[in-house]
Amino acid sequence: MKTIDLNLSDYTLAQKLQLLETLWDDIAREGSFDSPEWHGAGLKDRQKAYDANKLTSSDWQQARKRIKKNLACE
């Protein structure tokens, strides 16, 4: 496999996030892949905390807005 060398310091945070989004979209199109076991365990822990009212949630539009604001991408 050929190594891809990107000088990430040349990119803005918004560009880096766009790159991540593009990569994940491409990976998702290629088919299914198995998540590591630790990921499932982490999700179960978060679900337990949510069920015990120790966490709150928001819809994706609200979450995305908050993330962009916190990362100063807008």
KEGU-473077 format. One record per residue: residue number from 1; x, y, z negated of N, C-alpha, C, O in turn. Coordinates in steps of 0.05 Angstrom, whole numbers, padded with zeros to 5 digits, always signed. Example, Ala and Ser with C-alpha at 12.3 -4.5 7.8 and 13.67 -1.06 7.14 Angstrom:
+-----+--------+--------+--------+--------+--------+--------+--------+--------+--------+--------+--------+--------+
: num :     nu :     nv :     nw :    cau :    cav :    caw :     cu :     cv :     cw :     ou :     ov :     ow :
+-----+--------+--------+--------+--------+--------+--------+--------+--------+--------+--------+--------+--------+
:   1 : +00264 : -00114 : -00156 : +00246 : -00090 : -00156 : +00264 : -00066 : -00156 : +00285 : -00066 : -00169 :
:   2 : +00257 : -00045 : -00142 : +00273 : -00021 : -00143 : +00258 : +00001 : -00157 : +00268 : +00023 : -00161 :
+-----+--------+--------+--------+--------+--------+--------+--------+--------+--------+--------+--------+--------+
***
This chain:
+-----+--------+--------+--------+--------+--------+--------+--------+--------+--------+--------+--------+--------+
: num :     nu :     nv :     nw :    cau :    cav :    caw :     cu :     cv :     cw :     ou :     ov :     ow :
+-----+--------+--------+--------+--------+--------+--------+--------+--------+--------+--------+--------+--------+
:   1 : +00017 : -00023 : +00000 : +00000 : +00000 : +00000 : +00018 : +00025 : +00000 : +00037 : +00027 : -00016 :
:   2 : +00011 : +00043 : +00017 : +00026 : +00068 : +00019 : +00019 : +00087 : -00004 : -00005 : +00090 : -00010 :
:   3 : +00039 : +00098 : -00016 : +00034 : +00117 : -00038 : +00027 : +00144 : -00027 : +00038 : +00154 : -00007 :
:   4 : +00007 : +00156 : -00039 : -00002 : +00183 : -00031 : +00010 : +00203 : -00052 : +00004 : +00201 : -00076 :
:   5 : +00025 : +00221 : -00042 : +00038 : +00241 : -00060 : +00024 : +00268 : -00056 : +00028 : +00281 : -00036 :
:   6 : +00009 : +00276 : -00077 : -00004 : +00302 : -00076 : +00009 : +00319 : -00098 : +00013 : +00311 : -00120 :
:   7 : +00015 : +00343 : -00090 : +00025 : +00363 : -00110 : +00000 : +00376 : -00122 : -00008 : +00397 : -00113 :
:   8 : -00011 : +00364 : -00143 : -00036 : +00373 : -00154 : -00034 : +00401 : -00166 : -00055 : +00414 : -00169 :
:   9 : -00011 : +00410 : -00173 : -00008 : +00437 : -00184 : -00015 : +00458 : -00162 : -00019 : +00482 : -00169 :
:  10 : -00016 : +00451 : -00137 : -00024 : +00469 : -00116 : -00054 : +00473 : -00114 : -00063 : +00492 : -00100 :
:  11 : -00070 : +00457 : -00128 : -00099 : +00458 : -00126 : -00111 : +00471 : -00150 : -00101 : +00469 : -00173 :
:  12 : -00134 : +00484 : -00146 : -00149 : +00496 : -00168 : -00164 : +00474 : -00182 : -00166 : +00451 : -00172 :
:  13 : -00174 : +00480 : -00206 : -00190 : +00460 : -00220 : -00214 : +00452 : -00204 : -00221 : +00429 : -00203 :
:  14 : -00227 : +00471 : -00192 : -00251 : +00465 : -00175 : -00244 : +00446 : -00152 : -00259 : +00428 : -00146 :
:  15 : -00221 : +00450 : -00140 : -00212 : +00433 : -00118 : -00206 : +00405 : -00128 : -00212 : +00385 : -00115 :
:  16 : -00194 : +00403 : -00151 : -00188 : +00377 : -00163 : -00213 : +00362 : -00170 : -00215 : +00338 : -00165 :
:  17 : -00233 : +00376 : -00181 : -00258 : +00363 : -00187 : -00272 : +00354 : -00161 : -00284 : +00332 : -00161 :
:  18 : -00271 : +00370 : -00140 : -00282 : +00362 : -00114 : -00268 : +00337 : -00104 : -00281 : +00319 : -00092 :
:  19 : -00242 : +00336 : -00107 : -00227 : +00312 : -00098 : -00237 : +00287 : -00113 : -00241 : +00266 : -00101 :
:  20 : -00240 : +00290 : -00139 : -00250 : +00267 : -00155 : -00277 : +00258 : -00146 : -00282 : +00234 : -00143 :
:  21 : -00295 : +00277 : -00141 : -00322 : +00271 : -00132 : -00321 : +00256 : -00105 : -00336 : +00237 : -00100 :
:  22 : -00304 : +00266 : -00087 : -00301 : +00253 : -00061 : -00291 : +00225 : -00063 : -00301 : +00207 : -00050 :
:  23 : -00271 : +00221 : -00080 : -00260 : +00194 : -00084 : -00281 : +00175 : -00096 : -00284 : +00153 : -00086 :
:  24 : -00296 : +00184 : -00116 : -00316 : +00166 : -00128 : -00338 : +00160 : -00108 : -00348 : +00137 : -00107 :
:  25 : -00346 : +00179 : -00092 : -00366 : +00174 : -00071 : -00356 : +00153 : -00052 : -00372 : +00135 : -00044 :
:  26 : -00331 : +00154 : -00044 : -00320 : +00135 : -00025 : -00318 : +00107 : -00038 : -00324 : +00087 : -00025 :
:  27 : -00309 : +00106 : -00062 : -00307 : +00080 : -00077 : -00335 : +00068 : -00079 : -00338 : +00043 : -00075 :
:  28 : -00355 : +00083 : -00085 : -00382 : +00073 : -00088 : -00393 : +00062 : -00062 : -00408 : +00042 : -00061 :
:  29 : -00385 : +00074 : -00039 : -00394 : +00065 : -00013 : -00382 : +00038 : -00006 : -00393 : +00022 : +00009 :
:  30 : -00358 : +00033 : -00016 : -00344 : +00008 : -00009 : -00356 : -00017 : -00022 : -00351 : -00039 : -00013 :
:  31 : -00373 : -00013 : -00041 : -00386 : -00036 : -00054 : -00383 : -00036 : -00084 : -00374 : -00016 : -00096 :
:  32 : -00391 : -00058 : -00096 : -00391 : -00059 : -00125 : -00363 : -00066 : -00136 : -00347 : -00078 : -00122 :
:  33 : -00358 : -00058 : -00160 : -00334 : -00065 : -00174 : -00340 : -00068 : -00203 : -00360 : -00056 : -00213 :
:  34 : -00325 : -00084 : -00217 : -00330 : -00089 : -00245 : -00317 : -00068 : -00263 : -00293 : -00061 : -00259 :
:  35 : -00332 : -00058 : -00282 : -00321 : -00040 : -00301 : -00305 : -00055 : -00322 : -00311 : -00079 : -00326 :
:  36 : -00285 : -00043 : -00333 : -00269 : -00057 : -00354 : -00287 : -00062 : -00379 : -00306 : -00048 : -00384 :
:  37 : -00280 : -00083 : -00394 : -00295 : -00090 : -00418 : -00298 : -00067 : -00438 : -00319 : -00063 : -00450 :
:  38 : -00276 : -00051 : -00441 : -00277 : -00029 : -00460 : -00298 : -00009 : -00453 : -00309 : +00005 : -00471 :
:  39 : -00304 : -00006 : -00427 : -00324 : +00013 : -00419 : -00352 : +00005 : -00429 : -00367 : +00021 : -00439 :
:  40 : -00358 : -00021 : -00426 : -00384 : -00031 : -00436 : -00386 : -00028 : -00466 : -00408 : -00021 : -00476 :
:  41 : -00365 : -00033 : -00480 : -00365 : -00030 : -00510 : -00370 : -00001 : -00517 : -00385 : +00005 : -00536 :
:  42 : -00357 : +00017 : -00503 : -00361 : +00046 : -00508 : -00390 : +00055 : -00503 : -00401 : +00070 : -00518 :
:  43 : -00402 : +00044 : -00482 : -00429 : +00051 : -00476 : -00448 : +00040 : -00497 : -00467 : +00054 : -00505 :
:  44 : -00443 : +00016 : -00506 : -00460 : +00004 : -00528 : -00458 : +00021 : -00553 : -00478 : +00026 : -00566 :
:  45 : -00434 : +00030 : -00560 : -00430 : +00047 : -00584 : -00446 : +00073 : -00581 : -00458 : +00082 : -00600 :
:  46 : -00444 : +00085 : -00558 : -00458 : +00110 : -00554 : -00489 : +00106 : -00554 : -00503 : +00123 : -00565 :
:  47 : -00498 : +00084 : -00544 : -00527 : +00078 : -00544 : -00536 : +00075 : -00573 : -00558 : +00084 : -00581 :
:  48 : -00520 : +00061 : -00589 : -00527 : +00057 : -00618 : -00529 : +00084 : -00632 : -00547 : +00089 : -00647 :
:  49 : -00510 : +00102 : -00626 : -00509 : +00128 : -00639 : -00534 : +00144 : -00629 : -00546 : +00159 : -00645 :
:  50 : -00540 : +00142 : -00604 : -00564 : +00156 : -00593 : -00589 : +00146 : -00606 : -00607 : +00161 : -00614 :
:  51 : -00592 : +00119 : -00608 : -00615 : +00107 : -00621 : -00618 : +00115 : -00650 : -00640 : +00117 : -00660 :
:  52 : -00596 : +00121 : -00663 : -00596 : +00129 : -00691 : -00599 : +00160 : -00694 : -00595 : +00171 : -00715 :
:  53 : -00605 : +00173 : -00672 : -00608 : +00202 : -00671 : -00583 : +00217 : -00679 : -00585 : +00239 : -00691 :
:  54 : -00560 : +00205 : -00674 : -00535 : +00219 : -00679 : -00524 : +00234 : -00655 : -00504 : +00248 : -00656 :
:  55 : -00537 : +00230 : -00632 : -00530 : +00243 : -00607 : -00554 : +00255 : -00594 : -00577 : +00246 : -00599 :
:  56 : -00550 : +00275 : -00578 : -00571 : +00287 : -00562 : -00566 : +00282 : -00533 : -00544 : +00273 : -00526 :
:  57 : -00585 : +00288 : -00516 : -00581 : +00284 : -00487 : -00593 : +00307 : -00472 : -00609 : +00323 : -00484 :
:  58 : -00586 : +00310 : -00447 : -00598 : +00330 : -00430 : -00600 : +00318 : -00402 : -00586 : +00298 : -00395 :
:  59 : -00617 : +00329 : -00385 : -00619 : +00319 : -00358 : -00594 : +00327 : -00342 : -00579 : +00344 : -00350 :
:  60 : -00590 : +00314 : -00319 : -00566 : +00317 : -00304 : -00562 : +00346 : -00295 : -00540 : +00356 : -00296 :
:  61 : -00583 : +00360 : -00287 : -00580 : +00387 : -00278 : -00570 : +00405 : -00300 : -00552 : +00422 : -00296 :
:  62 : -00581 : +00402 : -00324 : -00571 : +00417 : -00347 : -00542 : +00410 : -00354 : -00526 : +00428 : -00359 :
:  63 : -00536 : +00384 : -00354 : -00509 : +00376 : -00360 : -00489 : +00386 : -00340 : -00468 : +00396 : -00347 :
:  64 : -00496 : +00384 : -00314 : -00477 : +00394 : -00293 : -00472 : +00424 : -00296 : -00450 : +00433 : -00293 :
:  65 : -00494 : +00439 : -00302 : -00491 : +00468 : -00306 : -00472 : +00474 : -00329 : -00454 : +00491 : -00327 :
:  66 : -00476 : +00460 : -00351 : -00459 : +00463 : -00375 : -00430 : +00456 : -00369 : -00412 : +00470 : -00377 :
:  67 : -00426 : +00434 : -00355 : -00399 : +00426 : -00348 : -00385 : +00447 : -00331 : -00362 : +00455 : -00336 :
:  68 : -00399 : +00456 : -00310 : -00387 : +00476 : -00292 : -00381 : +00502 : -00308 : -00360 : +00514 : -00303 :
:  69 : -00399 : +00509 : -00326 : -00394 : +00534 : -00342 : -00369 : +00530 : -00359 : -00352 : +00548 : -00361 :
:  70 : -00367 : +00507 : -00372 : -00344 : +00502 : -00390 : -00318 : +00500 : -00375 : -00297 : +00506 : -00386 :
:  71 : -00319 : +00492 : -00350 : -00295 : +00489 : -00334 : -00290 : +00514 : -00316 : -00270 : +00515 : -00301 :
:  72 : -00307 : +00534 : -00318 : -00305 : +00558 : -00303 : -00302 : +00553 : -00273 : -00286 : +00565 : -00259 :
:  73 : -00320 : +00535 : -00263 : -00320 : +00529 : -00234 : -00339 : +00546 : -00219 : -00338 : +00547 : -00194 :
:  74 : -00356 : +00561 : -00232 : -00376 : +00577 : -00218 : -00365 : +00605 : -00214 : -00379 : +00622 : -00202 :
+-----+--------+--------+--------+--------+--------+--------+--------+--------+--------+--------+--------+--------+
***
